[in-house]
């Protein structure tokens, strides 16, 4: 388990180094490393912040409906979306080396709990 953790940490550090270097020499492998690192970071972030869907859904329901029942509705949908976002994060973390779906595209829209659907994706 320690060796797997060390390998994963090394891979994350290497991907951060590649992602930080914006001056690509046209090597397609560097582009893939950057996209893989984004998928891994997105997956880990969604695993950690998946529970943030609860306050997000409460807020969205309150803004949309403006009634007393929205707190309950937002809480229920928030826990449901927290499970979905966490599961998608686990899937993206486990499959970050696979170029699917599309070109390492996110499985959820928005990619992160704090983004809106209208908001442009960071780094693109």
C-alpha positions in Angstrom: 0.0 0.0 0.0 2.9 2.4 0.8 4.4 1.8 -2.6 1.1 2.5 -4.4 0.7 5.7 -2.4 4.3 6.8 -3.2 3.8 6.0 -6.9 0.5 8.0 -7.0 2.1 10.9 -5.2 5.1 10.8 -7.6 2.7 10.7 -10.6 0.7 13.7 -9.2 3.9 15.7 -8.7 5.1 14.9 -12.2 1.8 15.8 -13.7 1.8 19.1 -11.8 5.2 19.9 -13.2 4.0 19.1 -16.7 0.8 21.1 -16.2 2.8 24.1 -14.9 4.9 24.2 -18.0 2.7 26.1 -20.6 5.5 26.3 -23.2 5.0 23.0 -25.0 7.4 22.1 -27.8 4.6 20.5 -29.7 5.1 17.1 -28.2 1.7 15.4 -28.1 2.8 13.3 -25.1 3.0 16.5 -23.0 -0.6 17.4 -23.9 -1.8 13.9 -22.9 0.1 14.2 -19.5 -1.6 17.6 -18.9 -5.1 16.2 -19.7 -4.4 13.1 -17.6 -3.4 15.3 -14.7 -6.5 17.4 -15.0 -8.6 14.3 -14.9 -6.8 13.0 -11.9 -7.0 16.3 -10.1 -10.7 16.7 -11.0 -11.4 13.1 -9.7 -9.6 13.6 -6.4 -11.2 17.0 -5.9 -14.7 15.6 -6.5 -14.1 12.8 -4.0 -13.0 15.3 -1.4 -15.6 18.0 -2.1 -18.6 15.8 -3.1 -20.4 16.6 0.2 -20.4 20.3 -0.9 -23.3 19.4 -3.1 -25.6 19.6 -0.1 -25.3 23.3 0.6 -25.0 24.0 -3.2 -28.4 22.2 -3.9 -30.0 23.9 -0.9 -28.9 27.3 -2.2 -30.0 26.5 -5.8 -33.4 25.2 -4.6 -33.9 28.3 -2.5 -33.0 30.7 -5.3 -35.2 28.8 -7.8 -38.3 28.2 -5.7 -38.3 30.7 -2.8 -40.6 28.6 -0.6 -40.2 26.9 2.8 -40.1 23.4 1.4 -37.0 24.1 -0.6 -34.7 23.4 2.3 -35.9 19.8 2.5 -35.9 19.4 -1.3 -32.4 20.9 -1.5 -31.1 18.7 1.3 -32.4 15.5 -0.3 -31.2 16.4 -3.8 -27.9 17.6 -2.3 -27.2 14.2 -0.6 -28.1 12.5 -3.9 -25.8 14.7 -5.9 -23.1 14.3 -3.2 -23.2 10.5 -3.8 -23.1 11.0 -7.6 -20.2 13.5 -7.5 -18.2 11.4 -5.1 -18.7 8.3 -7.2 -17.8 10.1 -10.4 -14.7 11.4 -8.6 -13.7 7.8 -7.7 -14.3 6.7 -11.3 -12.2 9.6 -12.7 -9.4 9.0 -10.2 -9.3 5.3 -11.0 -9.4 5.8 -14.8 -7.3 8.9 -15.2 -4.9 7.2 -17.5 -7.7 6.2 -19.9 -8.6 8.7 -22.6 -12.3 8.3 -22.1 -14.8 9.9 -22.4 -13.7 11.8 -25.4 -10.3 13.4 -24.7 -10.3 13.1 -20.9 -13.5 15.1 -20.7 -15.3 15.4 -17.4 -18.2 13.1 -16.6 -20.2 15.7 -14.8 -21.3 19.2 -15.8 -20.1 21.3 -14.0 -16.8 19.7 -13.4 -16.5 20.9 -9.8 -19.0 21.6 -7.1 -18.3 25.3 -7.0 -18.7 26.0 -10.7 -21.9 27.0 -12.5 -22.9 25.4 -15.8 -22.4 28.8 -17.6 -18.9 29.2 -16.2 -16.1 28.4 -18.6 -13.8 25.5 -17.7 -10.5 26.6 -16.2 -7.5 26.0 -18.4 -9.5 25.7 -21.6 
